[in-house]
Structures are given as structure tokens and as C-alpha cells.
């Protein structure tokens, strides 16, 4: 029984092909302990509901301002300004906006209601090789009780489940979700602790310990069945041959029996509008995509780092050099 357990959900994305095997529905949870400079879901970091304004949709009607009981919105020369210190995240302004220019990121779901919503997609999974549902974020282990109950319920429907974690969490949180998970997508971003802290706000000490913990768990339990390592390839940050070599050695020495795929995920800048909607600048707004030569060089290094070369793959966009 899930009782009154609820979780804060940022978004439910259907027909995803990037969050595990097959065709998947991905649930993005709110809240993340890391602050990656390249974060593609900045609205997922704060666990509280967050209001975002989209300038291109706004018609300047002031309906949202009239609807706000806390006087948290005003209109200036650039458009609607959100006074973060006054906004309570009630969502009344977003509900009133006729142009859908205001969006409240973060909605409370009960376990039962979310499972009912997700099971609607079962027909798609049944026609997709290993398709299923992935709980992502933010960092889903910050809501481990809620996620564990959701995963357990999905298992009773015989739906393939995956979790996507950055690994920055307590092992007790992992223990609540691993027994109900078929696949773990584990992010390893950077091997040097100092650089990892510079890029994400925290060292990778706990993350590497948790990677070992998950790998050992897989060898000792029936579920999860496997572990995928995912590494973001970010120009000016993690696009680093030395880090890739070190990461390959770490996988070979600590995780090899549990890891079935190591995926190098190339940078994209499609999230620029998200930062603009939140009224903040993004240091990677002008960062270019990686080239085919750059990503293929990293793939070669990864394959030569002591692991099974067959598990190394890359995904994402690359720069068109014509």
C-alpha cells in the first residue's frame, strides 16, 4: 500500500528513445543535488514548483498579474517579471494565462494516479523491443519512497522499468528502488574530483562509491538485470580524453560484470529557451556541438581503456562540417 505518498513530477515524456531500450515513457522528477553547468533540465533542479515565463507566447494582457494574490508578477519593458521571493508556486497565474505563456514546473502526483497514467502506454511497450518506463529527473532518488512504490506497482503490471540516476544520493535511497528496477542508467560525468566539483557543484566521491554499490547489487540480486553508464560529452568541460581513459579503467576494474553499455552522449543546445524562460543566463548558450572526429576519437579511447569494446556507443547530435 502506498498510503498518501506523493511525488513532485516535472514532466511525463512519451515515445522517448533516449532513456533506455525500446520505446519508453519517461517520468522526470523534481529536485537534483547537482548543478551541472550544462544541465538540459534546469527547471528540474529546485524540488519546489517553479514558475517560468515564455516571452514568445506572451500577449501582454496582464491577466496573470491580476490573478496573482501575492503580487509576485509585474510587467516591465522586457515583459513579465517574476519576483521569486514572493512567488509561492500556487499556479493560479499559469491557470489564468490565455496564451499559456506562464508554465508551472512541478505537479504533485499520488502513486496510484501516476501508475494509472503510465499504464495507459502499455500497448506501445508491448510493440517495442524492451520498451517500458524510466524514472528520471532531476534526481529521482531524492524521492526514493515515492519512486520505489511507483516502480513496484509497475512491476505488478509486468512493465519493464529503468531508473536514471546521477548517483549523488544515500545508498539507503538506492535500496528502496533497486529491487523494483530492471535497468539502471548511471551517469558518470567526470573522473577528476576537482573538475567534477567545478562542473557540478560537488565532488564525485559518493557517486563512484554508489556506482560500485549498484554494480555489486546487480551481481548479488535478481534485479536490476543490468547497468548502463552514460557520460555527457560537453565541449570545454567533459570532452576530455584523460577523463574518458580514466573512466574506462574505473569501469573495467569495478563495474565490468554489471555494465552492458557505456554511452557517450554528445552535447546539444536545445535547452537555451528554458534558461531564457527562467530569466537566467546559461554559460553554454554559445557552445558548439562536437564534431564527428571528436566523438569518434573519444569512442576509440573508450574502447581501448580495458573494457569490452562492444559495449561502447555514442548518441546525440554532432556539428555539420561541410
C-alpha positions as CSV (number, residue, x, y, z in Angstrom):
1,X,0.0,0.0,0.0
2,X,1.3,3.4,-0.9
3,X,-0.8,5.4,1.6
4,X,-0.7,9.1,1.0
5,X,2.7,9.0,-0.6
6,X,3.1,11.7,-3.3
7,X,5.8,12.9,-5.5
8,X,6.7,16.1,-7.4
9,X,6.7,15.4,-11.2
10,X,8.2,17.8,-13.7
11,X,7.0,16.2,-16.9
12,X,5.9,12.9,-18.5
13,X,7.5,12.4,-21.9
14,X,6.1,9.7,-24.1
15,X,7.6,8.0,-27.1
16,X,11.2,8.5,-25.9
17,X,14.1,6.6,-27.5
18,X,16.9,8.1,-25.4
19,X,16.1,6.9,-21.8
20,X,16.8,3.2,-22.1
21,X,16.0,0.4,-24.5
22,X,13.0,0.4,-26.8
23,X,10.2,2.9,-26.9
24,X,9.7,4.4,-23.4
25,X,7.7,6.8,-21.3
26,X,10.0,8.9,-19.1
27,X,8.9,10.5,-15.9
28,X,11.0,13.5,-14.9
29,X,11.0,14.1,-11.1
30,X,11.7,17.4,-9.5
31,X,14.9,18.1,-7.4
32,X,18.6,17.5,-8.0
33,X,21.6,17.8,-5.7
34,X,23.9,18.7,-8.6
35,X,24.1,21.9,-10.6
36,X,25.8,20.8,-13.8
37,X,26.8,23.8,-15.9
38,X,25.4,22.1,-19.0
39,X,22.1,21.0,-17.4
40,X,19.4,20.4,-20.0
41,X,16.6,20.5,-17.5
42,X,17.3,23.5,-15.3
43,X,13.7,23.6,-14.2
44,X,14.2,20.2,-12.5
45,X,16.9,21.3,-10.0
46,X,14.7,23.0,-7.4
47,X,12.4,20.5,-5.7
48,X,9.7,23.1,-5.3
49,X,7.3,24.1,-8.0
50,X,8.8,26.8,-10.3
51,X,7.2,29.4,-12.5
52,X,8.6,30.0,-16.0
53,X,7.6,32.7,-18.4
54,X,7.9,32.2,-22.2
55,X,8.3,35.5,-24.0
56,X,7.4,34.3,-27.4
57,X,3.9,33.2,-26.3
58,X,3.1,36.2,-24.1
59,X,0.4,38.7,-25.4
60,X,0.9,41.2,-22.7
61,X,-2.7,41.0,-21.5
62,X,-1.8,41.3,-17.7
63,X,-4.3,38.5,-16.8
64,X,-1.6,36.7,-14.9
65,X,-0.7,39.8,-12.9
66,X,-4.3,40.3,-11.9
67,X,-4.6,36.6,-10.9
68,X,-1.6,36.7,-8.6
69,X,-2.7,37.1,-5.0
70,X,0.9,37.7,-3.8
71,X,1.8,40.5,-6.2
72,X,4.7,38.3,-7.4
73,X,4.4,39.4,-11.1
74,X,5.0,42.7,-12.7
75,X,5.2,44.0,-16.3
76,X,8.4,45.8,-17.4
77,X,10.0,46.8,-20.7
78,X,11.1,43.2,-21.3
79,X,7.9,41.5,-20.4
80,X,6.6,39.7,-17.3
81,X,9.0,39.7,-14.4
82,X,8.6,37.0,-11.7
83,X,9.6,38.1,-8.2
84,X,11.0,34.8,-7.0
85,X,11.0,35.9,-3.3
86,X,7.2,36.5,-3.4
87,X,6.1,33.6,-5.7
88,X,4.6,30.6,-3.8
89,X,4.2,28.4,-6.8
90,X,0.4,28.2,-6.4
91,X,0.0,28.1,-10.2
92,X,-3.0,30.5,-10.3
93,X,-1.3,32.8,-12.8
94,X,-0.5,29.9,-15.1
95,X,-4.0,28.6,-15.0
96,X,-5.3,32.1,-15.9
97,X,-2.9,32.8,-18.7
98,X,-4.9,32.6,-22.0
99,X,-1.7,32.3,-24.1
100,X,0.0,29.6,-22.0
101,X,3.0,31.9,-21.6
102,X,3.3,31.0,-17.9
103,X,4.1,27.4,-17.0
104,X,4.4,25.9,-13.5
105,X,7.0,23.2,-13.4
106,X,6.2,20.7,-10.8
107,X,3.0,18.9,-10.1
108,X,2.1,16.6,-7.1
109,X,1.0,13.1,-8.1
110,X,-0.1,10.2,-5.9
111,X,1.4,6.8,-6.6
112,X,-1.9,5.4,-7.7
113,X,-2.7,8.3,-10.1
114,X,0.7,8.2,-11.7
115,X,0.7,4.5,-12.2
116,X,-2.8,4.7,-13.8
117,X,-1.5,7.3,-16.1
118,X,1.6,5.4,-17.0
119,X,-0.1,2.1,-17.6
120,X,-2.1,3.7,-20.4
121,X,1.1,3.5,-22.5
122,X,1.4,-0.3,-22.1
123,X,0.3,-1.0,-25.7
124,X,3.3,1.0,-27.0
125,X,5.7,-1.0,-24.8
126,X,4.3,-4.3,-26.0
127,X,5.1,-3.5,-29.6
128,X,8.6,-2.2,-28.8
129,X,11.7,-4.3,-28.1
130,X,12.3,-4.0,-24.3
131,X,10.3,-0.8,-24.1
132,X,9.0,0.5,-20.8
133,X,9.0,3.3,-18.2
134,X,12.0,5.2,-17.0
135,X,12.1,7.4,-13.8
136,X,14.5,10.3,-14.4
137,X,15.0,13.8,-13.2
138,X,16.4,15.9,-11.7
139,X,17.5,13.1,-9.5
140,X,14.8,10.5,-8.8
141,X,16.4,9.1,-5.7
142,X,15.6,12.3,-3.9
143,X,12.0,11.0,-3.9
144,X,13.0,7.4,-3.3
145,X,10.0,6.3,-1.2
146,X,7.6,7.6,-3.9
147,X,9.7,6.2,-6.8
148,X,10.1,2.8,-5.1
149,X,6.3,2.4,-4.7
150,X,5.7,3.5,-8.4
151,X,8.3,1.0,-9.6
152,X,6.9,-1.8,-7.5
153,X,3.4,-1.1,-8.9
154,X,4.6,-1.0,-12.5
155,X,6.3,-4.4,-11.9
156,X,3.0,-5.9,-11.0
157,X,1.8,-4.8,-14.5
158,X,4.9,-6.6,-16.0
159,X,6.2,-3.4,-17.4
160,X,10.0,-3.0,-17.9
161,X,11.4,-0.4,-15.6
162,X,14.5,1.7,-15.6
163,X,15.9,4.4,-13.3
164,X,18.2,7.3,-14.4
165,X,20.4,8.5,-11.6
166,X,23.4,10.8,-11.2
167,X,24.5,8.6,-8.2
168,X,24.7,11.5,-5.7
169,X,22.4,10.0,-3.1
170,X,22.4,7.9,0.0
171,X,22.8,4.1,-0.5
172,X,19.6,3.7,1.6
173,X,17.7,5.6,-1.2
174,X,19.1,3.2,-3.8
175,X,18.0,0.3,-1.7
176,X,14.4,1.5,-2.0
177,X,14.3,1.5,-5.8
178,X,16.8,-1.2,-6.9
179,X,14.6,-4.2,-6.0
180,X,11.9,-3.0,-8.4
181,X,14.2,-1.9,-11.3
182,X,15.1,-3.8,-14.4
183,X,17.8,-1.4,-15.6
184,X,20.0,1.3,-14.0
185,X,21.1,4.2,-16.1
186,X,24.0,5.6,-14.1
187,X,25.7,8.9,-15.1
188,X,29.5,9.2,-14.8
189,X,30.3,12.7,-15.9
190,X,34.0,13.3,-14.9
191,X,36.6,11.3,-13.1
192,X,38.7,14.1,-11.6
193,X,37.1,15.1,-8.3
194,X,38.2,18.8,-8.6
195,X,36.9,19.1,-12.1
196,X,33.7,17.3,-11.2
197,X,33.1,19.8,-8.4
198,X,33.8,22.7,-10.7
199,X,31.3,21.4,-13.3
200,X,28.5,20.1,-11.0
201,X,29.0,21.7,-7.6
202,X,30.0,18.5,-5.8
203,X,32.9,16.1,-5.8
204,X,32.3,12.6,-7.4
205,X,33.4,10.6,-4.3
206,X,29.9,9.4,-3.3
207,X,29.0,8.9,-6.9
208,X,31.9,6.5,-7.6
209,X,31.1,4.7,-4.3
210,X,27.5,4.3,-5.4
211,X,28.5,3.1,-8.8
212,X,30.4,0.3,-7.1
213,X,27.4,-0.3,-4.8
214,X,25.0,-0.7,-7.7
215,X,27.3,-3.0,-9.7
216,X,27.7,-5.2,-6.6
217,X,23.9,-5.2,-6.1
218,X,23.4,-6.4,-9.6
219,X,25.7,-9.3,-9.1
220,X,24.0,-10.3,-5.8
221,X,20.3,-9.9,-6.6
222,X,17.8,-10.8,-9.3
223,X,17.0,-7.2,-10.1
224,X,18.3,-5.0,-11.6
225,X,19.4,-7.0,-14.6
226,X,22.0,-4.6,-15.9
227,X,23.6,-1.2,-15.7
228,X,24.3,1.4,-18.4
229,X,26.9,4.1,-17.9
230,X,26.1,7.4,-19.6
231,X,28.7,10.2,-20.0
232,X,27.9,13.6,-21.2
233,X,30.4,14.9,-23.8
234,X,30.5,18.7,-23.2
235,X,32.9,20.9,-25.1
236,X,35.0,22.9,-22.7
237,X,34.2,20.5,-19.9
238,X,33.9,16.7,-20.1
239,X,35.2,16.5,-23.7
240,X,38.4,15.3,-22.1
241,X,40.5,12.3,-23.4
242,X,42.2,11.9,-20.0
243,X,38.8,11.6,-18.2
244,X,37.5,9.1,-20.7
245,X,40.6,6.9,-20.3
246,X,40.3,7.1,-16.5
247,X,36.6,6.3,-16.7
248,X,37.2,3.3,-18.8
249,X,39.7,2.0,-16.3
250,X,37.3,2.6,-13.5
251,X,34.5,0.6,-15.3
252,X,36.9,-2.2,-16.2
253,X,38.2,-2.5,-12.6
254,X,35.0,-2.0,-10.7
255,X,31.8,-2.4,-12.8
256,X,32.6,-4.6,-15.8
257,X,30.5,-7.6,-14.7
258,X,27.4,-5.4,-14.4
259,X,27.7,-2.9,-17.2
260,X,26.3,-3.8,-20.6
261,X,26.5,-0.4,-22.3
262,X,28.7,2.7,-22.0
263,X,27.1,5.5,-23.9
264,X,28.9,8.8,-24.7
265,X,26.1,11.4,-25.1
266,X,27.0,14.5,-27.1
267,X,26.1,18.0,-26.1
268,X,23.1,19.8,-27.6
269,X,21.9,23.4,-27.0
270,X,18.2,22.8,-27.4
271,X,17.5,23.9,-23.9
272,X,18.5,27.6,-24.3
273,X,14.9,28.7,-24.3
274,X,14.5,27.0,-20.9
275,X,17.1,29.3,-19.4
276,X,15.5,32.3,-21.0
277,X,12.1,31.4,-19.6
278,X,13.6,31.3,-16.1
279,X,15.3,34.6,-16.6
280,X,18.9,33.3,-16.1
281,X,21.9,33.2,-18.4
282,X,23.5,29.9,-19.5
283,X,27.2,29.7,-19.9
284,X,26.9,27.1,-22.7
285,X,24.4,29.1,-24.8
286,X,27.1,29.6,-27.5
287,X,28.9,26.3,-27.1
288,X,29.1,24.5,-30.4
289,X,28.2,20.8,-31.0
290,X,31.1,18.3,-31.0
291,X,32.4,17.1,-34.4
292,X,32.3,13.6,-35.6
293,X,36.1,13.4,-35.4
294,X,36.0,14.4,-31.7
295,X,33.3,11.9,-30.6
296,X,34.8,9.1,-32.7
297,X,38.2,9.8,-31.1
298,X,36.7,9.5,-27.6
299,X,34.9,6.3,-28.6
300,X,38.3,4.9,-29.7
301,X,39.9,5.8,-26.4
302,X,37.0,4.3,-24.5
303,X,37.2,1.0,-26.4
304,X,41.0,0.9,-25.7
305,X,40.6,1.6,-22.0
306,X,40.4,-2.0,-20.9
307,X,36.7,-2.7,-21.2
308,X,34.8,-4.8,-23.7
309,X,34.8,-2.6,-26.8
310,X,31.4,-3.9,-27.9
311,X,29.7,-2.0,-25.0
312,X,30.8,1.5,-26.1
313,X,28.4,3.6,-28.1
314,X,27.7,7.3,-28.8
315,X,24.5,9.1,-29.3
316,X,23.2,12.6,-29.9
317,X,23.9,15.4,-32.3
318,X,27.2,16.4,-34.0
319,X,28.3,19.5,-35.8
320,X,27.8,19.5,-39.5
321,X,31.1,20.4,-41.1
322,X,30.6,20.9,-44.8
